[in-house]
Amino acid sequence: MRADLVKSGDVFRAELAQIVPTRHAAYHAMSATATMYYYALQKFEADVFAEDEIEVADKACEDALGNALLADKADKDPFYDFWQSATLLRV
Protein backbone atom coordinates (compact mmCIF):
# COMPACT_ATOMS: atom_id res chain seq x y z
CA MET A 1 0.00 0.00 0.00
CA ARG A 2 2.84 2.38 0.82
CA ALA A 3 4.43 1.69 -2.58
CA ASP A 4 1.15 2.59 -4.28
CA LEU A 5 0.99 5.87 -2.39
CA VAL A 6 4.57 6.72 -3.33
CA LYS A 7 3.85 5.83 -6.96
CA SER A 8 0.65 7.88 -7.04
CA GLY A 9 2.50 10.79 -5.40
CA ASP A 10 5.22 10.60 -8.04
CA VAL A 11 2.64 10.50 -10.82
CA PHE A 12 0.83 13.46 -9.27
CA ARG A 13 4.04 15.50 -9.05
CA ALA A 14 4.94 14.66 -12.64
CA GLU A 15 1.50 15.68 -13.89
CA LEU A 16 1.61 18.80 -11.77
CA ALA A 17 4.98 19.77 -13.22
CA GLN A 18 3.75 19.32 -16.81
CA ILE A 19 0.07 20.19 -16.81
CA VAL A 20 -0.11 23.20 -14.53
CA PRO A 21 2.36 25.37 -16.50
CA THR A 22 0.62 24.48 -19.77
CA ARG A 23 -2.82 25.32 -18.38
CA HIS A 24 -1.48 28.56 -16.91
CA ALA A 25 -0.04 29.53 -20.29
CA ALA A 26 -3.37 28.75 -21.99
CA TYR A 27 -5.36 30.94 -19.60
CA HIS A 28 -2.78 33.70 -19.78
CA ALA A 29 -2.90 33.66 -23.59
CA MET A 30 -6.71 33.81 -23.63
CA SER A 31 -6.76 36.66 -21.12
CA ALA A 32 -4.05 38.68 -22.85
CA THR A 33 -5.66 38.21 -26.24
CA ALA A 34 -9.13 39.19 -25.05
CA THR A 35 -7.62 42.32 -23.51
CA MET A 36 -5.77 43.11 -26.74
CA TYR A 37 -8.98 42.73 -28.76
CA TYR A 38 -10.94 44.82 -26.26
CA TYR A 39 -8.56 47.76 -26.53
CA ALA A 40 -8.49 47.54 -30.32
CA LEU A 41 -12.29 47.57 -30.46
CA GLN A 42 -12.54 50.30 -27.86
CA LYS A 43 -11.17 52.72 -30.44
CA PHE A 44 -14.47 52.42 -32.32
CA GLU A 45 -15.94 54.78 -29.73
CA ALA A 46 -13.61 57.49 -31.03
CA ASP A 47 -14.53 56.62 -34.64
CA VAL A 48 -11.12 55.08 -35.21
CA PHE A 49 -10.93 51.76 -37.00
CA ALA A 50 -7.66 50.19 -35.88
CA GLU A 51 -7.46 47.57 -38.61
CA ASP A 52 -3.84 46.63 -37.87
CA GLU A 53 -4.48 46.15 -34.15
CA ILE A 54 -7.62 44.13 -34.83
CA GLU A 55 -5.78 41.88 -37.27
CA VAL A 56 -3.04 41.24 -34.71
CA ALA A 57 -5.64 40.55 -32.01
CA ASP A 58 -7.52 38.19 -34.34
CA LYS A 59 -4.37 36.20 -35.07
CA ALA A 60 -3.56 36.14 -31.35
CA CYS A 61 -7.06 34.76 -30.62
CA GLU A 62 -6.50 32.02 -33.15
CA ASP A 63 -3.18 31.12 -31.55
CA ALA A 64 -4.57 31.30 -28.01
CA LEU A 65 -7.44 28.98 -28.82
CA GLY A 66 -5.06 26.55 -30.47
CA ASN A 67 -2.92 26.50 -27.34
CA ALA A 68 -5.86 26.18 -24.96
CA LEU A 69 -6.20 22.41 -25.18
CA LEU A 70 -5.90 21.98 -21.41
CA ALA A 71 -8.20 24.84 -20.51
CA ASP A 72 -11.66 23.92 -19.28
CA LYS A 73 -14.42 23.87 -21.88
CA ALA A 74 -16.43 26.16 -19.62
CA ASP A 75 -13.68 28.75 -20.08
CA LYS A 76 -12.87 28.15 -23.74
CA ASP A 77 -16.47 28.53 -24.90
CA PRO A 78 -16.95 32.11 -23.62
CA PHE A 79 -13.55 33.04 -25.04
CA TYR A 80 -14.57 31.64 -28.44
CA ASP A 81 -17.93 33.45 -28.24
CA PHE A 82 -16.15 36.73 -27.42
CA TRP A 83 -13.80 36.24 -30.35
CA GLN A 84 -16.65 35.54 -32.75
CA SER A 85 -18.67 38.52 -31.51
CA ALA A 86 -15.63 40.77 -31.91
CA THR A 87 -15.07 39.41 -35.40
CA LEU A 88 -18.63 40.30 -36.38
CA LEU A 89 -17.94 43.92 -35.47
CA ARG A 90 -15.26 44.02 -38.15
CA VAL A 91 -17.63 43.05 -40.93
N, C-alpha and C positions, 0 to 999 in steps of 0.2 A: 504494500500500500504506500509506503514511504517513497519507493522508487517511482510509482505512478505520479505522486504529488510533485516530485522533483522534475520528472519529465514534463508534466503539464505546466509547471512553473517556467521551465526553459522554453517551451513552445509559446507560452504567453509573452515572455520577454522578447522572443524573436519576432513575434507578430507585432508587438508594441513598437519595437524598433523600426519595423518596415512600414506598417500600415499608418500609424499616427502621423509621421511626417508627410506622407503622401496625401492623407485626408486634409491635413492642415494646409498644404499647398493648394489643394483643390478649392477649399473654402476661401482662402486668401485670393486666389485668382478670380473667383466669381464675384467676390466683394469689390475688389479693385476695378474689375471691368465694369460692373454695374455703376460704380461711382464715376468712372471715366465717361460712360455713356450719359449719365445724368447731367454732368457738367457740360457736355457737348450739346445736349438737347436744351439745356437751360438757356442757351444763347438765343433760342427762338423767341423768348420773351422780349429781347431787344431787337427783334427783326434781323438777326444775323443767322445765316445758314452756314454753319461750320462744317462744310462737306468733308474736309480733310480729317478733322477730329472725329467725325461720325464714322468715317471709313475705318480709321484706326481702332475705334471702339468696337465696331462690328467685327473686325478680324480678331480682336482680343476676346470677344464673346465666343466666337467660334472655337478659338484655342482653349478657353477656359472650360467650355462644355466638353470638349474632347479630353481634357485632363481631369474631369470630375467623376471618373469612374467609381471612386470609392466614397463619393458624397452620397448622402441619403437622398432617395427619390423625392421625399417630401421637401427637400431643399433645392434639388435640381429643377423640379417642375416650375416653381415660381420664378426661378432665374430664367428659364427658357421662355416663360410667358412674358416676363419683362422685356427680354430681348426681342421677341416677336412684336410686342406692342411698340417698342421703340423703332423697330424697322418699319412698321406701318406709317409712322410719322414722316419718314423720309420720302415716301411715295407720293 
